[in-house]
Amino acid sequence: MDSIAIQSSVRNLADAYTRFFKKQNSAPRFKSKKNNVQSYTTKQTNENIAVVGNKIKLPKLGLVRFAKSREVEGRIVNATVRRNPSGRYFVSLLVETEVQELPKTHSYIGIDVGLKDFAILSDG
């Protein structure tokens, strides 16, 4: 595990205690290695996370083969690697993208959502 992942878990613990002392949450509980769901998060620094074909480059792990569900568009911010109870590993990427603003049309429409008809629009 890389140092950024350890820093991330310490930051999460500090946030949990901050929320506890502000009376927003209950006290943080110890989670052992035998916990069903295990995960770690690492940040993007110096292009240490990259998608190369059907492989992903992760710190300390190198190139790892993965099944890409969609193309990665934009700048990768962080990656979370998670192991589910059956032992399969999943990676989720947080990506920063440009949002295109839609042109303003200055027209309005009302939508009535019902049980008999799913949606009825005010323009017919």
MDTraj code that builds the backbone (N, CA, C; nanometers):
import mdtraj as md
import numpy as np

residues = "MET ASP SER ILE ALA ILE GLN SER SER VAL ARG ASN LEU ALA ASP ALA TYR THR ARG PHE PHE LYS LYS GLN ASN SER ALA PRO ARG PHE LYS SER LYS LYS ASN ASN VAL GLN SER TYR THR THR LYS GLN THR ASN GLU ASN ILE ALA VAL VAL GLY ASN LYS ILE LYS LEU PRO LYS LEU GLY LEU VAL ARG PHE ALA LYS SER ARG GLU VAL GLU GLY ARG ILE VAL ASN ALA THR VAL ARG ARG ASN PRO SER GLY ARG TYR PHE VAL SER LEU LEU VAL GLU THR GLU VAL GLN GLU LEU PRO LYS THR HIS SER TYR ILE GLY ILE ASP VAL GLY LEU LYS ASP PHE ALA ILE LEU SER ASP GLY".split()
xyz = np.array([
    [0.0850, -0.1165, 0.0000],
    [0.0000, 0.0000, 0.0000],
    [0.0901, 0.1235, 0.0000],
    [0.0525, 0.2248, -0.0771],
    [0.1370, 0.3433, -0.0865],
    [0.1063, 0.4417, 0.0263],
    [0.1945, 0.5401, 0.0444],
    [0.1807, 0.6343, 0.1555],
    [0.0558, 0.7203, 0.1424],
    [0.0131, 0.7478, 0.0197],
    [-0.1054, 0.8310, 0.0000],
    [-0.2300, 0.7585, 0.0497],
    [-0.2364, 0.6270, 0.0314],
    [-0.3504, 0.5492, 0.0802],
    [-0.3546, 0.5502, 0.2330],
    [-0.2387, 0.5416, 0.2970],
    [-0.2332, 0.5457, 0.4432],
    [-0.2747, 0.6839, 0.4931],
    [-0.2275, 0.7899, 0.4256],
    [-0.2675, 0.9258, 0.4624],
    [-0.4181, 0.9441, 0.4472],
    [-0.4754, 0.8841, 0.3441],
    [-0.6193, 0.8933, 0.3207],
    [-0.6973, 0.8269, 0.4337],
    [-0.6522, 0.7106, 0.4794],
    [-0.7239, 0.6426, 0.5879],
    [-0.7102, 0.7192, 0.7195],
    [-0.5947, 0.7806, 0.7444],
    [-0.5775, 0.8620, 0.8651],
    [-0.6673, 0.9855, 0.8574],
    [-0.6788, 1.0458, 0.7386],
    [-0.7669, 1.1613, 0.7197],
    [-0.9128, 1.1219, 0.7436],
    [-0.9530, 1.0034, 0.6954],
    [-1.0897, 0.9558, 0.7181],
    [-1.1169, 0.9358, 0.8671],
    [-1.0184, 0.8819, 0.9399],
    [-1.0337, 0.8626, 1.0840],
    [-1.0459, 0.9969, 1.1557],
    [-0.9634, 1.0942, 1.1162],
    [-0.9710, 1.2274, 1.1772],
    [-1.1072, 1.2912, 1.1512],
    [-1.1602, 1.2753, 1.0300],
    [-1.2932, 1.3283, 0.9987],
    [-1.4005, 1.2600, 1.0823],
    [-1.3864, 1.1290, 1.1035],
    [-1.4839, 1.0549, 1.1838],
    [-1.4844, 1.1054, 1.3279],
    [-1.3655, 1.1291, 1.3854],
    [-1.3600, 1.1808, 1.5220],
    [-1.4121, 1.3242, 1.5295],
    [-1.3861, 1.4048, 1.4270],
    [-1.4385, 1.5417, 1.4248],
    [-1.5906, 1.5402, 1.4250],
    [-1.6505, 1.4544, 1.3423],
    [-1.7965, 1.4437, 1.3391],
    [-1.8508, 1.3901, 1.4718],
    [-1.7754, 1.2993, 1.5364],
    [-1.8182, 1.2443, 1.6654],
    [-1.8201, 1.3534, 1.7727],
    [-1.7143, 1.4347, 1.7793],
    [-1.7077, 1.5373, 1.8830],
    [-1.8038, 1.6527, 1.8561],
    [-1.8480, 1.6694, 1.7327],
    [-1.9506, 1.7696, 1.7014],
    [-2.0909, 1.7122, 1.7194],
    [-2.0993, 1.5887, 1.7699],
    [-2.2252, 1.5178, 1.7952],
    [-2.3066, 1.4939, 1.6677],
    [-2.2371, 1.4776, 1.5539],
    [-2.3053, 1.4482, 1.4284],
    [-2.3169, 1.2980, 1.4055],
    [-2.2194, 1.2214, 1.4520],
    [-2.2170, 1.0762, 1.4331],
    [-2.1811, 1.0085, 1.5638],
    [-2.1945, 0.8759, 1.5651],
    [-2.1492, 0.8005, 1.6819],
    [-1.9977, 0.7803, 1.6717],
    [-1.9408, 0.7230, 1.7764],
    [-1.7958, 0.7052, 1.7816],
    [-1.7493, 0.6090, 1.6725],
    [-1.6317, 0.6335, 1.6147],
    [-1.5791, 0.5414, 1.5130],
    [-1.5512, 0.4048, 1.5742],
    [-1.5782, 0.3003, 1.4981],
    [-1.5549, 0.1637, 1.5450],
    [-1.4326, 0.1053, 1.4772],
    [-1.3687, 0.0125, 1.5465],
    [-1.2538, -0.0568, 1.4887],
    [-1.3016, -0.1534, 1.3814],
    [-1.2340, -0.1527, 1.2687],
    [-1.2665, -0.2446, 1.1596],
    [-1.1449, -0.3336, 1.1365],
    [-1.1606, -0.4619, 1.1638],
    [-1.0471, -0.5531, 1.1539],
    [-1.0200, -0.5916, 1.0096],
    [-0.9074, -0.6590, 0.9888],
    [-0.8726, -0.7061, 0.8549],
    [-0.9675, -0.8154, 0.8089],
    [-1.0373, -0.8778, 0.9028],
    [-1.1306, -0.9846, 0.8679],
    [-1.2679, -0.9291, 0.8297],
    [-1.2800, -0.7967, 0.8230],
    [-1.4047, -0.7316, 0.7828],
    [-1.4409, -0.7753, 0.6406],
    [-1.5711, -0.7907, 0.6133],
    [-1.6151, -0.8369, 0.4818],
    [-1.5715, -0.7456, 0.3685],
    [-1.5889, -0.6168, 0.3859],
    [-1.5566, -0.5220, 0.2794],
    [-1.4260, -0.4524, 0.3138],
    [-1.3281, -0.4656, 0.2265],
    [-1.1994, -0.4011, 0.2464],
    [-1.1724, -0.3122, 0.1265],
    [-1.1215, -0.1914, 0.1521],
    [-1.0930, -0.1007, 0.0420],
    [-0.9834, -0.0039, 0.0825],
    [-0.9229, 0.0571, -0.0188],
    [-0.8310, 0.1670, 0.0055],
    [-0.8414, 0.2653, -0.1096],
    [-0.8131, 0.3919, -0.0788],
    [-0.8221, 0.4991, -0.1771],
    [-0.6858, 0.5629, -0.1920],
    [-0.6470, 0.5906, -0.3155],
    [-0.5208, 0.6577, -0.3423],
    [-0.5449, 0.7734, -0.4374],
    [-0.4722, 0.8832, -0.4165],
    [-0.4888, 1.0029, -0.4987],
    [-0.3976, 0.9976, -0.6205],
    [-0.4337, 1.0767, -0.7195],
    [-0.3533, 1.0904, -0.8403],
    [-0.2420, 1.1909, -0.8133],
    [-0.1167, 1.1463, -0.8185],
    [-0.0017, 1.2354, -0.8089],
    [0.1015, 1.1884, -0.9097],
    [0.1530, 1.2802, -0.9886],
    [0.2572, 1.2504, -1.0880],
    [0.2181, 1.1374, -1.1818],
    [0.0926, 1.1369, -1.2247],
    [0.0439, 1.0361, -1.3198],
    [0.0648, 0.8929, -1.2688],
    [0.0458, 0.8710, -1.1378],
    [0.0635, 0.7362, -1.0838],
    [-0.0582, 0.6472, -1.1068],
    [-0.1723, 0.7055, -1.1482],
    [-0.2910, 0.6278, -1.1841],
    [-0.3204, 0.6570, -1.3302],
    [-0.3251, 0.5525, -1.4119],
    [-0.3522, 0.5720, -1.5543],
    [-0.4181, 0.4475, -1.6100],
    [-0.5026, 0.4674, -1.7115],
    [-0.5657, 0.3564, -1.7816],
    [-0.4909, 0.3379, -1.9124],
    [-0.4356, 0.2169, -1.9318],
    [-0.3592, 0.1847, -2.0520],
    [-0.4246, 0.0634, -2.1168],
    [-0.5072, 0.0869, -2.2189],
    [-0.5774, -0.0228, -2.2850],
    [-0.6759, -0.0878, -2.1896],
    [-0.6594, -0.2196, -2.1675],
    [-0.7465, -0.2901, -2.0731],
    [-0.6761, -0.3135, -1.9394],
    [-0.5779, -0.2284, -1.9082],
    [-0.5055, -0.2374, -1.7812],
    [-0.5084, -0.1017, -1.7129],
    [-0.4992, -0.1055, -1.5810],
    [-0.4925, 0.0180, -1.5030],
    [-0.3625, 0.0171, -1.4246],
    [-0.2940, 0.1317, -1.4232],
    [-0.1678, 0.1444, -1.3511],
    [-0.1984, 0.2024, -1.2139],
    [-0.1648, 0.1268, -1.1093],
    [-0.1884, 0.1691, -0.9716],
    [-0.0559, 0.1733, -0.8967],
    [-0.0410, 0.2652, -0.7986],
    [0.0833, 0.2714, -0.7223],
    [0.1076, 0.1421, -0.6441],
    [0.2297, 0.0979, -0.6425],
    [0.2773, -0.0231, -0.5729],
    [0.2261, -0.1534, -0.6341],
    [0.1282, -0.1475, -0.7241],
    [0.0762, -0.2685, -0.7874],
    [0.1186, -0.2791, -0.9330],
    [0.1482, -0.1656, -0.9947],
    [0.1859, -0.1652, -1.1358],
    [0.0633, -0.1785, -1.2248],
    [0.0818, -0.2417, -1.3408],
    [-0.0285, -0.2606, -1.4346],
    [-0.1128, -0.3801, -1.3921],
    [-0.2431, -0.3578, -1.3789],
    [-0.3365, -0.4622, -1.3378],
    [-0.4446, -0.4715, -1.4443],
    [-0.4716, -0.5936, -1.4913],
    [-0.5753, -0.6144, -1.5924],
    [-0.7122, -0.5921, -1.5291],
    [-0.8018, -0.5242, -1.6044],
    [-0.9368, -0.5025, -1.5525],
    [-1.0361, -0.4938, -1.6669],
    [-1.1623, -0.5176, -1.6348],
    [-1.2700, -0.5101, -1.7338],
    [-1.3243, -0.3680, -1.7318],
    [-1.3015, -0.2960, -1.8399],
    [-1.3413, -0.1559, -1.8469],
    [-1.4890, -0.1472, -1.8824],
    [-1.5702, -0.0854, -1.7955],
    [-1.7134, -0.0745, -1.8226],
    [-1.7442, 0.0430, -1.9143],
    [-1.6588, 0.1447, -1.9141],
    [-1.6761, 0.2600, -2.0031],
    [-1.5427, 0.3314, -2.0191],
    [-1.5348, 0.4181, -2.1193],
    [-1.4126, 0.4943, -2.1429],
    [-1.3942, 0.5982, -2.0323],
    [-1.2702, 0.6203, -1.9945],
    [-1.2382, 0.7206, -1.8939],
    [-1.2113, 0.8513, -1.9672],
    [-1.2992, 0.9489, -1.9471],
    [-1.2852, 1.0790, -2.0115],
    [-1.2612, 1.1833, -1.9044],
    [-1.1525, 1.2562, -1.9145],
    [-1.1205, 1.3598, -1.8172],
    [-0.9976, 1.3229, -1.7362],
    [-0.9747, 1.4005, -1.6305],
    [-0.8570, 1.3832, -1.5458],
    [-0.8935, 1.2968, -1.4256],
    [-0.8158, 1.1902, -1.4031],
    [-0.8396, 1.1011, -1.2891],
    [-0.7961, 1.1726, -1.1612],
    [-0.8859, 1.1786, -1.0620],
    [-0.8567, 1.2439, -0.9349],
    [-0.8093, 1.1407, -0.8326],
    [-0.8838, 1.0302, -0.8170],
    [-0.8399, 0.9240, -0.7270],
    [-0.8996, 0.7908, -0.7695],
    [-0.8482, 0.6846, -0.7100],
    [-0.8959, 0.5493, -0.7384],
    [-0.9207, 0.4787, -0.6061],
    [-1.0325, 0.4056, -0.5989],
    [-1.0646, 0.3253, -0.4817],
    [-1.0686, 0.1798, -0.5237],
    [-0.9857, 0.0982, -0.4605],
    [-0.9826, -0.0455, -0.4869],
    [-1.0569, -0.1126, -0.3728],
    [-1.1561, -0.1951, -0.4070],
    [-1.2425, -0.2575, -0.3072],
    [-1.2501, -0.4077, -0.3327],
    [-1.2462, -0.4858, -0.2240],
    [-1.2652, -0.6303, -0.2333],
    [-1.3973, -0.6648, -0.1681],
    [-1.4840, -0.7347, -0.2421],
    [-1.6145, -0.7705, -0.1855],
    [-1.6032, -0.9032, -0.1101],
    [-1.7060, -0.9445, -0.0380],
    [-1.6974, -1.0668, 0.0428],
    [-1.6645, -1.1931, -0.0366],
    [-1.6972, -1.1971, -0.1651],
    [-1.6659, -1.3166, -0.2443],
    [-1.5203, -1.3196, -0.2886],
    [-1.4440, -1.2135, -0.2624],
    [-1.3023, -1.2119, -0.2958],
    [-1.2704, -1.1444, -0.4281],
    [-1.3715, -1.0903, -0.4967],
    [-1.3475, -1.0208, -0.6232],
    [-1.3080, -0.8765, -0.5948],
    [-1.2199, -0.8234, -0.6786],
    [-1.1722, -0.6868, -0.6627],
    [-1.2388, -0.5957, -0.7646],
    [-1.2685, -0.4723, -0.7217],
    [-1.3282, -0.3713, -0.8080],
    [-1.2525, -0.2409, -0.7884],
    [-1.2398, -0.1653, -0.8949],
    [-1.1775, -0.0334, -0.8854],
    [-1.2775, 0.0700, -0.9359],
    [-1.2908, 0.1787, -0.8603],
    [-1.3757, 0.2890, -0.9047],
    [-1.2892, 0.4140, -0.9132],
    [-1.3043, 0.4859, -1.0237],
    [-1.2236, 0.6041, -1.0493],
    [-1.3089, 0.7290, -1.0337],
    [-1.2553, 0.8292, -0.9651],
    [-1.3179, 0.9604, -0.9586],
    [-1.2508, 1.0450, -1.0653],
    [-1.3312, 1.0949, -1.1613],
    [-1.2776, 1.1659, -1.2767],
    [-1.3360, 1.3061, -1.2811],
    [-1.2509, 1.4032, -1.3105],
    [-1.2931, 1.5420, -1.3239],
    [-1.3101, 1.5728, -1.4721],
    [-1.4290, 1.6185, -1.5124],
    [-1.4553, 1.6479, -1.6530],
    [-1.5120, 1.7884, -1.6682],
    [-1.5075, 1.8369, -1.7904],
    [-1.5667, 1.9663, -1.8232],
    [-1.7169, 1.9481, -1.8423],
    [-1.7957, 2.0372, -1.7862],
    [-1.9407, 2.0312, -1.8006],
    [-1.9818, 2.1343, -1.9051],
    [-2.0520, 2.0872, -2.0082],
    [-2.0984, 2.1785, -2.1118],
    [-2.2312, 2.2394, -2.0680],
    [-2.2370, 2.3722, -2.0700],
    [-2.3618, 2.4392, -2.0341],
    [-2.4556, 2.4365, -2.1527],
    [-2.5810, 2.4061, -2.1260],
    [-2.6815, 2.4037, -2.2309],
    [-2.7335, 2.5449, -2.2550],
    [-2.7722, 2.5764, -2.3787],
    [-2.8242, 2.7108, -2.4058],
    [-2.9605, 2.7299, -2.3387],
    [-2.9854, 2.8511, -2.2924],
    [-3.1131, 2.8823, -2.2272],
    [-3.2203, 2.8995, -2.3342],
    [-3.3366, 2.8371, -2.3140],
    [-3.4437, 2.8423, -2.4131],
    [-3.5560, 2.9370, -2.3729],
    [-3.5649, 2.9763, -2.2478],
    [-3.6683, 3.0659, -2.1950],
    [-3.8087, 3.0110, -2.2174],
    [-3.8223, 2.8804, -2.2207],
    [-3.9548, 2.8188, -2.2277],
    [-3.9680, 2.7228, -2.1096],
    [-4.0909, 2.7078, -2.0616],
    [-4.1153, 2.6259, -1.9441],
    [-4.2177, 2.5187, -1.9770],
    [-4.2121, 2.4102, -1.8997],
    [-4.3071, 2.3015, -1.9181],
    [-4.3346, 2.2402, -1.7810],
    [-4.4566, 2.1951, -1.7601],
    [-4.4932, 2.1296, -1.6354],
    [-4.5072, 1.9799, -1.6573],
    [-4.4651, 1.9008, -1.5595],
    [-4.4721, 1.7552, -1.5689],
    [-4.5525, 1.7035, -1.4504],
    [-4.6568, 1.6242, -1.4792],
    [-4.7392, 1.5630, -1.3759],
    [-4.7084, 1.4135, -1.3751],
    [-4.6508, 1.3654, -1.2665],
    [-4.6159, 1.2241, -1.2548],
    [-4.7282, 1.1554, -1.1788],
    [-4.7828, 1.0497, -1.2381],
    [-4.8948, 0.9815, -1.1755],
    [-4.8791, 0.8313, -1.1773],
    [-4.9830, 0.7614, -1.1294],
    [-4.9811, 0.6156, -1.1255],
    [-5.0374, 0.5550, -1.2538],
    [-5.1486, 0.6103, -1.3017],
    [-5.2117, 0.5564, -1.4216],
    [-5.1266, 0.5864, -1.5452],
    [-5.0892, 0.7128, -1.5618],
    [-4.9981, 0.7548, -1.6685],
    [-4.8695, 0.7998, -1.6011],
    [-4.7560, 0.7499, -1.6510],
    [-4.6285, 0.7782, -1.5844],
    [-4.6011, 0.9277, -1.5771],
    [-4.6069, 0.9978, -1.6909],
    [-4.5806, 1.1416, -1.6922],
    [-4.6688, 1.2074, -1.7972],
    [-4.7313, 1.3173, -1.7589],
    [-4.8135, 1.3954, -1.8512],
    [-4.7545, 1.5359, -1.8550],
    [-4.7259, 1.5838, -1.9753],
    [-4.6660, 1.7152, -1.9932],
    [-4.7747, 1.8200, -2.0122],
    [-4.7450, 1.9444, -1.9727],
    [-4.8433, 2.0521, -1.9826],
    [-4.8662, 2.0982, -2.1265],
    [-4.7771, 2.0625, -2.2185],
    [-4.7959, 2.1037, -2.3581],
    [-4.8652, 1.9951, -2.4401],
    [-4.9150, 1.8939, -2.3757],
    [-4.9910, 1.7906, -2.4469],
    [-4.9205, 1.6644, -2.4399],
])
top = md.Topology()
chain = top.add_chain()
for i, resn in enumerate(residues, 1):
    res = top.add_residue(resn, chain, resSeq=i)
    for name in ("N", "CA", "C"):
        top.add_atom(name, md.element.get_by_symbol(name[0]), res)
traj = md.Trajectory(xyz[None], top)
